[in-house]
Amino acid sequence: MASVASIAKNDESKHDAINGEQSNGQSKRPRIMIADDHALVADACKKLLEPENDVVATVGDGRALVRIAATLKPQLIIVDVGMPLLNGLDATYQLKELLDSIKFVFLTMNADPLLAAEAFRCGASGYVLKTCAASELILAVREALKGRCYLSPAIAKETIDVLLHKVTAFAEERQRLSERQREVLQLLMEGKSMKEVAYMLDVTLSTVAFHKLRIKEILNTRSNADLVQFAIKHYMIAA
């Protein structure tokens, strides 16, 4: 059976990019939002889910996800881990703080059981690999909407081991930085200038400079290379 990734690849020649599409209907079907910076994957997900759900919006970065989801209040969000401007983990955490009722299903290429465990800690109801059969995503969505959890069988055993033995240490290390410090770090490591970061977060330049200094102090590092390694290790940016 085709995977989400293969469906996206097969649709490439006929894809029309979708960005911020909203549904104005009064359907009683579940309202779903898709967040993935690869437009073809988002389109493939939309096609898979539309027979049973109303896809109210698709977005390509984490900050847009938080902003638009807070307005549309979907019942469930399909979200990738690695997204620009704000990674999927932190976006999920922020939205759970705002709207606890929203369900999240992570759809990712990353089979790292430690990452899957962290996704559930942040509030996920499902974790699906893009290389798995497309039917898995449909099943994960159904389970999440019923208040249950779904984890791709390909990584289930390893993830249980991680949940039992490793996830606490990983979470504690990640949480050495505050939510705002993680935002600043991700944007800086994506190549944004401090001025650009200040504008995006609506803070002063001196505030960004202070956060960067505190980040270095907390992580006990002096070089940007070490900051990059921390951001990669904690899935803020891609390797």
N, C-alpha and C positions, 0 to 999 in steps of 0.2 A: 504494500500500500504506500502511496506517495507520502512524503514528509512535507511539512510546511515549507522547508527550505527548497525542496525540489519543485513544489507548486509555484513558488515565487520565481524560480529560475525559468520555468517553462512559460510563465506569463510575461516575461520581460519584453518581448517584441510588441505586445499590445497593451502595455501598462500606461495608464494616465495617472500621474501623481495625485494623491489625495492629501489635502492638508486642511484640517479644521472643519471637516464636513459635519454638518449637524442635521439631525432629523427633527422635523417640525410636526410629525404626526402625533396622534394620540393613542398609539398602540399600547396594549397592555403587556407586550412581550418584554423580556429583560432588556434593559438599556446598557449597552456595552461600549467602552471606549478602548482604543488601541494606541499604544505608545511604542513606537519602534523607529529608529532613525534610518532604517532601510525601507524605502517606500514600497518596494516590491513585496517584502514580507508583510507589511501592513495591509497591502491590497489582498494578498493571498489569505490572510486571516479574516479579512472582511468578507470575502467570498465564502469561506468555510462556515462562518458564524451567522451570516444573514438569514439562512433558511429558518432559524429558530429564535433569532434575536434582532434587536434594532441597534445597529452600530451608529452611535450618535456623533462620534468624532474620531479622527486619527490625528496624532501629533508626532513630531520628530525629535523632540528634546524634552528633558525632564522638567525644566522650568515651565514650558508650555503645558505640560501634563498637569502640574499642580494648579496652575492658574485656571485652565479650562475645566478641569474636573471639579474644582471648587464651585464653579458656576453651574455646570450641567448636572452634577451629582448623579453619575451613572451608578448602576448597581454593581458592576464589575469592570475591572480594567485589566487588559492584557498588557503586560509591560516587559520590556527587555531590561537586562541589567546594565549593560554599557550603553549609555546615551550621553550626548553632549550637553553641556551647561549644568546638568544635575543628573547624577546616576540614578538608576532605577531603585536602588536600595533606599537612598535618602529621600527620593520623591515619594516612595511608598510610606516611609516613616512619617513624613510631613503630612501626607493626606490622611493617614490613620489618626493623627492628632486632631485634624480638622473634622473628618467625617468617618467615624469608626465603623459605620455600617458598610462601607464599600469593600467589596471583595477584590483580591488581586491574584492573578495567575501569571507567574513569570514564564516567559517564553524566550529561551536563550540557547546559544551554542555551547555554553559552558557547563560541562558535566562535573565540575568540582563539587564533591559532596559538602565541603565546608561552606561553599557559597550557597548551596541549596539550604543548608541549615540556617545560615544567616538570613536568607530571604524569608523563611518561615518565622524567624524571630522578629523580623521587621513587620510582620503582619500578613504574609502571603497565605493564600488558601491552596495554591497549586504551584508546581514547578515542573515545566515540560521542556524537553529538549527539541530544538528545531529539526534535528535529524530523525526524530521519532515519527511514527505514522501520524498523519494529519488527524486521524480519528481520536488520538490521545488528547489533542487540544480540545476537541468537542466534548470529550468525556470529562476533562478537567474542569471545563466551564460549567457543565451540568452539576458536577459534584460540588463545586464552590458555591453555586447558587442555592444548593440545598443545605448549605452550612457545613459541608464536609470538606476534607482535604484530599488533594491528589498529588502524588509524586511519581515521576517517570520510573517504571520498574528498572530501567537500565542503571539507575544510581541509588535505588532504594536501600539496599543492604548497607552500602558504604555510608550513606547519609545517616542511617540509624546509628552506626558506630560513631560517626562524628558528633551527632547530637548527644550521645552518651559521654563522650570523652574529651571533645575538643572545642565545641562551639563557645563555651563560656570564655575561654582564654582569647579566642578570636574576637568576640564581641567586646571584651574588656579593652583589648588593644585598640580596636577601632574607636571606641568611645573615649579614649584619652583626649580626643579633640571634640569640641562642642559641635553642635549642628551647624552653626554659622562658620566656625573654623573649617569644617569639612567643605562647605560651600566655597569659601574663599580659596582653599587649597585646590579643589578641582578646577576652578576657573583659571587660576594662575598656571596650573600644570597643563591646561589645554592651550596655553599660549596667550591668554588675555593679559593685557597690561593692567597695572594697578588702577589706572584711571578708568579703564573699561570695567573692571570689577566693581569699582566704587559706583559707577553709573548703573550697572545692572542690579546691584543690591541696594541702591538708593542710600548709600552711606558716604561719608567723606573719605577723601584720599588718605588722610591721616589714620582713619579707622582701619582701612585695609592694610596700611603699613604696620599698624599695631598688631592686627591679627596675624600677619605673616611673621612678625618677630616672635609672638607668643607661640605660634606653631613650631617654629624652630627650637624654641626653648623647651617646649613640652616633649618634642621628639628627640631632643638632644642632638640636633644636627646643624651643621653650618653650611652645607652645600645644597644646591638645587637638585643635584643628582640623587641625594638621599630622599628628598621630598618626592621626587618622581617615583622612586622605588616604593615608598609608602603608599602613594596614590594608586600605583599598579597593584600592589599586594591587596589593597582593600577595595579593588574594583571601581575606583573613581574614574580611572582612565584606562584605555586599552594598552597592552604592552606593545 
